[in-house]
Amino acid sequence: MNPERLQLKGLLAESKKNFRSLDTEASGLIVLIRSYLSPYEEILKLDMDKILVSVNRLNEVQTEMKTLSVKIKNLESELE
């Protein structure tokens, strides 16, 4: 088999693994943010520092996932 094709397959597999890992992290962050934003808690008692850190990380994860999604699509099209 062509060595370049094997490299592409390896890169694709690694990219998909990273995407799944980020997806799992994003799901956890969403649960965490929801727990911080309890509708039964007074606004003044919300820990906005924790909320802000979690939301910023979720934004970073989403950006990474978008980039990986495009990379995965490109790699898959090259392998066809």
N, C-alpha and C positions, 0 to 999 in steps of 0.2 A: 504494500500500500504506500502511497505517496506520503513522504515525511511531512510535507507542508499541510496536507489534509489532516494528518494525525495531530499536528500542533493546533490546528483550528478546532478540532474536536475537543482537545484538552482545554483550550481556552473557553470554549462554549460550556463545557461541563463546569469549569471553575466559576464562570460568570453566573450560571444558573444556581450553583450552590450559594454564592454570595447573595444573590437575589432572594433566595428562600430564607437565608439567615436574617437579612434586613426586613423581610416581610414579617418574620416572627418577632423581631425587635419592635417593629411598628405596632403590631397587635398588642404587645405588652405595654407599650407607651400609651396607647389609647385607653386601655383599662386603667392604668395608673392615673392618667389625666382625669378620667371620669371620676375616680375615687377622690381626687383632690377637689373636684368641682361639685361636691355634694350639694344638691338643691335644698337640703335641710340645714345647711350651715349658713350662718350670717356672713355677708360679704366681707365685713371687716375682720373676720376670723380666718378667712382663706389664706393659705400660705402661698402667696403669689410668687415668691422666689422659686419654690419647687415647681409650681405650675409653669412658670416661664422657662425654666431649664428643660423641663420635659417637652414642652411645645417646640422649643428651638431644636432639640434633638430630633423630634418627630419630623420637623421641616427638613433637617439635614438628611435624614433617612429617606424621606420621600424624594428629595433631589437625587440622591445616589441611586435609588430604585429606577427613576425615570432614565437616568443615564445608562444604567445597566440594561434596561429594557430595550433601548435603541441598539446598544451593542449586541445583545442577544439576537435581535431581529436581523442585524447586519451579518452576524456570523452564520446564522441559519440560512440566509439567502446565499451566502458564499459557498456553503456546503451542498447546495442543491445542484 
